C-alpha cells in the first residue's frame, strides 16, 4: 500500500481563502472512495507513537491523509487547529470537541463523517480494541488563535505555563482531591467562588489577583467543569483565563506521577497556595 515518498512542498503560512466544511467533507469522502477501490496514491508516510499516516493529496487549499490510529486511553489532539473533515473507513472513532461551555463527544462508525471549523479544539480516540482507519481532509490555512483555542492548556504544556507565571486554580471537590490526589502548587477553591476571588475588582479577591491580565488556568477533575468558569472570567474581562484540557485526569494520563510534579515550581507564585494541599 505504501509508495516511495515523493518531495512535497511545505504548507504555506496562510492562504487567502480556506475550504469550507462541505468542501472538506467532500474531499475526505472522495479520497476514502479511492482508498477503498485501490486507486489511491501514497505520496509520503509518517509514523508517530500510536499512529501512522499516508499522504494522499496536497494542493494550495487542503491536504488529505489516510490515518491508522491504534487503541489508546489518550485522546489524539492536533497541534494545529485548522478546519478539517474525517471519514471513517474501518472501526469506530470517539470524537471530542469543545464549544464555549464544555465538551461534546460522539462516536463515529465506518462510513460516517465528522467536520471541524477552524480553531475548534478536538481530539480523537479509537472506541474499540482494534485500530481505526480514517481519511482526514485538512485545510492548509493555519487557524488564528481565536477565543476558544486561546482557552486551552494541554497537560504537557502546564509546566511551561507555570514557568511563565500562570496561576493554577484547582476547582475539584474535596472528595475528588482525596480520591485523585493533590495538584501541588495550585490554589484549591470551590468552583462557585472562583470569579469573585480572581477578579481584581472584587472585595474578596486573592492577593495575587492584581490585574485582569494575569493568566489563570482552571483545573477540574476532567476539564468539563472548568470551561464555563473560564468563559465567565473572560466575559468579566479577565482575558487570559484558560482551561486545563482533560483536567487532573489528563495529567494522570500524561505520565506516571505527573500530577504531583506538574506545577511544583508554581508554589512560589502563590501567596494564597499555603493551604492548597489541605483542601
Secondary structure, 3 states (H helix, E strand, C coil): CCCCCCCCCCCCCCCCCCCCHHHHHHHHHHHHHHHHHCCCCCCEEEEECCEEEEEEEECCCEEEEEEEECCCCCCECCCCCCCEEEEEEECCEEEEEECCCCEEEEEECCCCEEEECCCCCEEEEECCCCCEEEEEEEECCCCCCCHHHHCEECHHHHHHHHHCCCEEEECCCHHHHHHHCCCCCCEECCHHHHHHHHCCCCCCCCCCCCCCCCCEEEECCCCHHHHHHHHHHHHCCCCCCEEECCHHHHHHHHCCCHHHHCCHHHHHHCHHHHHCCCC
